[in-house]
Amino acid sequence: MGNTKKEEETKRKGRSKRTGRKPSNYRYDKLNGEQKMKPDIRARKRADRAKREAEAKAEADEADADEEQAKPETTNVEVPKRLPLGPCCPDQDAIAAKNKQLLTELMRKPQRAFDSITMRPDIIVIQAWFERKYRRHMPHFREYLREQNIRTTG
């Protein structure tokens, strides 16, 4: 039995299943009625392709250069991301300003925990993303919160 035209249109809303394409990398565009690749995935694929093409071009150039003359090989070393050594803030004024800025950012959308005695949401939760983002400043920021009598967890 054949499907009607309406059933065909509603049936084929998504993209066809082809190998090498993960559905999580695409989203449905309601305006055009088709699946489109997410922008971050597209950028990553373009960067990978450009890198592969640059490596292929470098290999071809290297083969030509070997024929002409031998030159020293350079390698790009990727340095892992690390926290810089030394103090996080240069002076007390900078520490006070940073503490204020961190408190305003933390209080924009605060997640709260319940106090076990009063059963009121009095405790501010410092979320993992916030702690990772401001890891260098956490020691003086936690001290600042204690001075301000702001109860925190996390």
N, C-alpha and C positions, 0 to 999 in steps of 0.2 A: 504494500500500500504506500502510495506517495504522500508526502507531506504537503500541506497547502503552503502558499507563498508566505502567509503570515507566520506559520509555524517555523519556516525556514529562517525568517528574519529574527525571530525571537530566540531560535535555537542557537544560532551562530553569533552570539554576542561577543565572546572572547576570541582571542587569537588562536590559530591552529597550533597544535602541539608539535613542535619541531625539536629535534634533539639539540642539546647545548644551550637551551634557553630556560632559565628558571622563572616560573610565574611570579615569584616574589620580587623580581627585578622590574616588573611591569605594573602599571595601574590603568584602570579603565577610564577613558576620557568620555564623559557623557555627552559633551558638546558634539564631538565628531563620531561617537559611537564605535570607537576602536581602542585597542590596547596600545599604550605608549610606554616607552622605557622611562624609568625614573631619571631625573636630571643628574643625580650624583653617580648613578651607575653608568650613564652615558659618558660623563666626564672621565670616570675611571677607565672605561674601555678605550676612549680616545687617547688618554695618557699612555696606556699600555701599548696601543698600536703605534703611537709616535715613538715610544721607546724601542719597540721591536724594529721599526723602520730605521731609526737612528743607528741601532746596533748593526743592522744589515749593511747600511751605508758605510759605517765605520769599518766593518770587515772588508768590504769591497775596496775602500780607500786604503786600508792597511795592506791588502794584497798588492795594490798598485805601488804603494810606498815602499814595500819590501823589495820590489823589483828595482826601483830607482835608487833608494838608499835606506840603510837601516837606521831607525831612530828609536830612542828609548820609549818604552811603553809606560803610560801613566794609568793609574787606577784611581777610581773614585771610591773613597772610603766613607761609608755612611756612619756618622757618629751617632750613638744612641742619645736620646733626649735625656738630659739630666738637669737637676736643679743647680743653679749657680751657687758657688760657695760664698760665704760671707753673710753679713746681716741682710735681712729682707728689706728693711727701711733704713735710710741714712741717719735720721735723727728722730727725736721725740715728737716733733710736730708732724712729721710724715707718718709716724706710727698712729698718732691720734686721728689724723685724717683718714688713714686706711681703716682703722677700727670703725669709724663712723660710716664709711662707705660699705664695709662688709655688713654692718648691722642693718643698714637700709636695704641691702640686697637680700639679706636673710629674712627680713620682715615683709618683703613684698608679697610673697605667698607662703606664709609660714605653715609648716606642718607641725601639729601639736600632739603631745602625748598627755595622757591623763595622770594626774597626781593620785597616788594610791590611797592617800589619807582623805583628801577633800573631794576626790572624784571629779575634779574640774580640769579642763585642758590648760594647765598653767605652764607646762614644760615645752619648750621649743625644741624640735628635732633638727639637729644639724645633719642634713642628708649627705650621702656618700659623694655625690657629684660636687657638692659645695666644698666638702673637705678636700677632695682631690684637686679642685681648681685653685684653692687658696691654702694649700698645704704649708707653704713657707710662712704664712702669717698666722697659722692656727695657734701657736703658743701665746703670742701676745693678745690675740683676739679672744681666746678662752679666758685669759686673765681679765680682760676688759669686761667680758660678760659677767664674771664673778663680782667685779667691782660695782657693776650696775644692778646687781641682784636679779639677773635674768637666768632662770634655771634652764639648763639645756641637757640634752642627751644625744648620743650618736657620735 
